[in-house]
Amino acid sequence: MSPEPRSDQGSFTLADAIAAVGQGDLSHRVLTRFSDLGRDDARAFARGFPALGEFERARLIQALDDLVDLSIEYDFSRVFDIALDDESPVVRQRAMAALWEAESTVYLDRFMAMLDDESVDVRAEAAALLGRFAQRCEEGELPESTAEALYTRLRDLATDPRAPQIVARRALESLGNFGSRAEVHALILDANDHDDQSVRAGALFAMGRTMDSEWLDLLMDELHSDDPELRFEAARALGAIGDTRAVEGLARLASDDDGEVRSAAIAAIGAIGSPGSERVLRRLAERATDEDEITAIVEALEELESMDSDRWDLEN
């Protein structure tokens, strides 16, 4: 459902909105009052936000993040910035997740610092979000000194035997963006040989981040794994790499017993974006009956159409 149009807030103040959140009101009128905060309002929010209970603070951040997903009309970045320093790790983590598209190097520095957070979940979230900056480093968008500092921090975290497994896994996944480096290749191979299934799943994700067809055969083998998480991650990685040779195997996986695996396979077929991808998706659409599966197919076909449009724009 599309969000309601921005309403006239009139005399509805920021203090009113904070009080409403405390009473459980997350209506559109209340949420939009937190958009585009000026400096004075941001300071007022920083004073009033901690007075809310942890549940209400976390719920507000999640609701604002959900609203941003529906419309680009709203900007809650100052709210999320303030929430990054919240005393609750749940609130900090939700604020970080809401900033996953942030590109300013200010956030690079903040997320780097949060790798030392007292909360394992926050550290894992930080390691995951740094993958976006690692990709920009590999594409030459950030200074070499920044790339080296980020690479070293992620590598050290991924190989630290004292680091919680989920944190090390997220660090390795982000390191996949530095996939042209031989050291990263070796780290991924080591993780893929690990006895723990979760570590292996992280290795598959990292393979996708490298966008290197060198991993194609290994990933295709994992499509037959007995573990649904490994099949899921292999499908996602193949979609990220985009090699057309994977379409046939992914087409078979689109009939997997696990719904999340089926959706991942369908999304990967759309991401590859070949003529064969469209034929497979049309064939799947003809026999699909599950609502989630139909949604996944429609979204994959829309992805294909978007890619075709981009190609047409480039050619003309």
C-alpha positions in Angstrom: 0.0 0.0 0.0 1.3 3.4 -0.9 2.0 5.9 1.9 -0.4 8.6 2.6 0.5 12.1 1.2 2.4 14.3 3.6 -0.2 16.1 5.7 -0.1 19.6 7.1 1.4 19.1 10.6 0.1 22.5 11.7 0.7 22.9 15.4 1.7 19.2 15.9 5.1 19.7 17.4 8.0 17.3 17.7 7.3 17.0 21.4 3.8 16.0 20.6 5.1 13.3 18.2 7.5 11.9 20.8 4.7 11.8 23.4 2.5 10.0 20.9 5.1 7.4 20.2 5.3 6.8 24.0 1.6 6.1 23.9 2.0 3.6 21.1 0.9 5.8 18.3 2.9 5.2 15.1 0.4 6.7 12.7 1.5 8.3 9.5 1.0 11.8 10.9 3.3 11.0 13.9 6.0 9.3 11.8 6.3 12.0 9.2 6.9 14.6 11.9 10.4 13.1 12.4 11.3 13.7 8.7 13.8 16.5 7.6 14.7 17.6 11.2 16.5 20.9 11.4 19.3 21.3 13.9 17.1 22.7 16.6 14.6 19.8 16.2 17.4 17.3 16.1 18.7 18.6 19.4 15.2 18.4 20.8 14.8 14.9 19.6 18.1 13.9 21.1 16.8 15.1 24.5 13.3 13.5 24.2 14.1 10.2 22.6 15.9 8.6 25.6 12.9 9.3 27.7 10.9 6.7 25.7 11.1 3.1 26.8 13.5 0.7 24.9 10.6 -1.0 23.2 9.1 2.3 22.0 12.5 3.5 20.8 13.2 0.4 18.8 9.7 0.3 17.4 10.0 3.9 16.2 13.2 3.3 14.4 11.8 0.2 12.7 8.6 2.1 11.7 10.7 4.9 10.2 12.9 2.5 8.3 9.8 0.8 6.9 8.3 4.1 5.8 11.5 5.0 4.0 11.2 1.8 2.1 7.8 2.8 0.8 8.7 6.4 -0.2 11.8 8.4 -0.9 9.9 11.5 0.1 11.0 11.3 3.8 14.5 11.8 5.3 14.9 10.4 8.8 18.7 10.4 8.7 19.1 12.7 11.7 16.9 10.4 13.8 18.9 7.4 12.8 22.2 9.2 13.5 21.0 10.0 17.1 19.8 6.4 17.6 23.3 5.1 16.7 24.4 6.3 20.1 21.4 4.8 22.0 22.1 2.9 25.2 20.1 -0.1 23.8 22.0 -2.4 21.5 18.7 -3.3 19.8 18.1 0.4 19.0 21.6 0.8 17.8 21.4 -2.2 15.5 18.1 -1.1 14.0 19.5 2.4 13.4 22.5 0.9 11.6 20.3 -1.3 9.4 18.2 1.8 8.5 21.4 3.4 7.3 22.5 0.5 5.0 22.5 2.8 1.9 24.5 5.6 3.6 27.5 6.6 1.5 29.1 9.3 3.5 32.5 8.3 4.9 31.3 9.7 8.2 29.3 6.5 8.4 32.3 4.5 7.4 34.2 5.9 10.4 31.2 5.3 12.7 30.7 1.7 11.6 34.4 1.0 11.9 34.2 2.3 15.5 31.2 0.1 16.2 33.2 -3.0 15.4 34.3 -2.6 19.0 30.8 -2.3 20.4 29.9 -4.3 23.5 27.1 -6.0 21.7 27.9 -8.9 19.4 24.9 -8.2 17.3 25.9 -4.6 16.8 29.5 -5.6 15.8 28.1 -8.1 13.3 25.8 -5.5 11.8 28.8 -3.1 11.5 30.9 -5.7 9.8 28.1 -6.4 7.3 27.4 -2.7 6.5 31.1 -2.1 5.9 30.8 -4.3 2.8 29.2 -1.4 1.0 32.2 0.7 1.6 34.5 -2.2 0.7 32.8 -2.4 -2.7 33.3 1.4 -3.2 37.0 1.0 -2.3 37.4 -1.8 -4.9 35.7 0.3 -7.5 38.2 3.2 -6.8 35.6 5.5 -5.3 37.5 6.0 -2.1 41.2 6.8 -1.4 43.7 3.9 -1.3 44.5 4.7 2.3 40.9 4.3 3.2 40.7 1.0 1.3 43.8 -0.4 3.1 42.6 0.6 6.5 39.2 -1.0 5.9 40.7 -4.1 4.3 43.1 -4.6 7.2 40.4 -4.2 9.8 38.0 -6.6 8.2 40.8 -9.2 7.5 42.0 -9.1 11.1 38.4 -9.5 12.3 37.7 -12.4 10.0 40.8 -14.3 11.1 40.6 -13.4 14.8 40.0 -16.7 16.7 38.6 -14.7 19.6 36.0 -13.0 17.5 32.4 -14.3 17.8 31.6 -16.5 14.9 28.8 -14.3 13.5 31.1 -11.3 13.6 33.9 -13.1 11.8 31.5 -14.4 9.3 30.1 -11.0 8.5 33.6 -9.6 8.2 34.5 -12.3 5.7 31.4 -11.6 3.7 32.3 -8.0 3.4 35.9 -8.9 2.5 34.4 -10.7 -0.5 34.2 -7.2 -2.1 38.0 -7.2 -2.1 37.9 -10.5 -4.1 40.6 -9.5 -6.5 43.2 -10.0 -3.7 44.8 -13.4 -3.4 44.6 -13.3 0.4 40.8 -13.0 0.2 40.5 -15.9 -2.2 42.5 -18.0 0.3 40.4 -17.0 3.2 37.2 -17.8 1.4 38.5 -21.3 0.5 39.5 -21.9 4.1 36.1 -20.9 5.3 34.4 -23.1 2.7 36.3 -26.1 4.1 35.2 -25.4 7.7 33.3 -28.0 9.6 30.7 -25.4 10.7 27.8 -25.0 8.3 27.4 -21.3 9.2 31.0 -20.5 8.4 30.6 -22.3 5.0 27.4 -20.3 4.3 29.4 -17.1 4.9 32.1 -18.3 2.5 29.4 -18.8 -0.2 28.1 -15.3 0.3 31.6 -13.9 0.1 32.0 -15.8 -3.3 29.1 -13.9 -4.6 30.5 -10.6 -3.4 33.7 -11.2 -5.5 31.5 -11.4 -8.7 34.1 -13.8 -10.0 33.0 -16.7 -12.2 35.9 -18.7 -10.9 33.6 -19.8 -8.1 30.9 -21.1 -10.5 31.6 -24.8 -10.3 31.8 -24.8 -6.5 28.6 -22.9 -6.2 26.8 -25.1 -8.7 27.8 -28.1 -6.6 26.3 -26.5 -3.5 22.9 -26.2 -5.2 22.7 -29.9 -4.4 23.6 -29.5 -0.7 21.5 -31.3 1.9 21.5 -28.0 3.9 18.9 -25.4 2.8 21.0 -22.5 4.1 23.9 -23.6 1.8 21.6 -24.0 -1.2 20.1 -20.5 -0.4 23.5 -18.8 -0.2 24.8 -20.6 -3.3 21.8 -19.3 -5.2 22.2 -15.8 -4.0 25.9 -15.9 -4.9 25.2 -17.2 -8.4 22.8 -14.3 -8.9 25.4 -11.8 -7.8 28.1 -13.3 -10.1 25.6 -13.3 -13.1 27.1 -16.1 -15.1 24.5 -17.3 -17.6 25.7 -20.9 -17.2 24.1 -21.0 -13.8 20.5 -20.5 -15.1 19.8 -24.1 -15.7 20.8 -25.2 -12.3 18.9 -22.4 -10.7 15.8 -23.3 -12.7 15.9 -26.7 -11.0 16.3 -25.1 -7.6 13.2 -23.0 -8.2 11.3 -26.2 -7.4 13.1 -26.8 -4.1 11.1 -28.0 -1.1 12.3 -24.9 0.9 10.3 -21.7 0.1 13.2 -19.4 0.9 15.5 -21.4 -1.3 13.0 -21.2 -4.2 12.7 -17.5 -3.8 16.5 -17.1 -3.8 16.8 -19.2 -6.9 14.1 -17.2 -8.7 15.7 -13.8 -7.7 19.0 -15.1 -8.9 17.6 -16.1 -12.3 16.2 -12.5 -12.7 19.5 -11.0 -11.6 21.5 -12.9 -14.2 19.3 -11.2 -16.8 19.8 -13.4 -19.9 17.2 -14.3 -22.6 17.3 -17.8 -21.0 16.4 -16.2 -17.6 13.2 -14.7 -19.0 12.2 -18.0 -20.6 12.7 -19.8 -17.4 10.8 -17.2 -15.4 7.8 -17.2 -17.8 7.7 -21.0 -17.6 7.8 -20.9 -13.8 5.0 -18.3 -13.8 2.7 -20.6 -15.8 2.7 -23.2 -13.1 3.2 -21.2 -9.9 0.4 -21.4 -7.4 2.1 -20.3 -4.2 1.6 -16.6 -3.5 5.2 -16.0 -2.3 6.5 -17.7 -5.3 4.4 -15.7 -7.7 5.6 -12.5 -6.0 9.2 -13.6 -6.4 8.7 -14.3 -10.1 7.0 -11.0 -10.7 9.8 -9.1 -8.9 12.4 -11.1 -11.0 10.7 -10.2 -14.2 10.6 -6.6 -13.2 14.3 -6.8 -12.5 14.8 -8.1 -16.0 12.7 -5.4 -17.5 14.7 -2.8 -15.6 18.0 -4.3 -16.9 16.7 -4.3 -20.5 15.7 -0.6 -20.1 19.1 0.3 -18.8 20.7 -1.5 -21.8 18.5 0.4 -24.2 19.4 3.7 -22.6 23.1 2.8 -22.9 22.8 1.8 -26.6 20.9 5.0 -27.4 
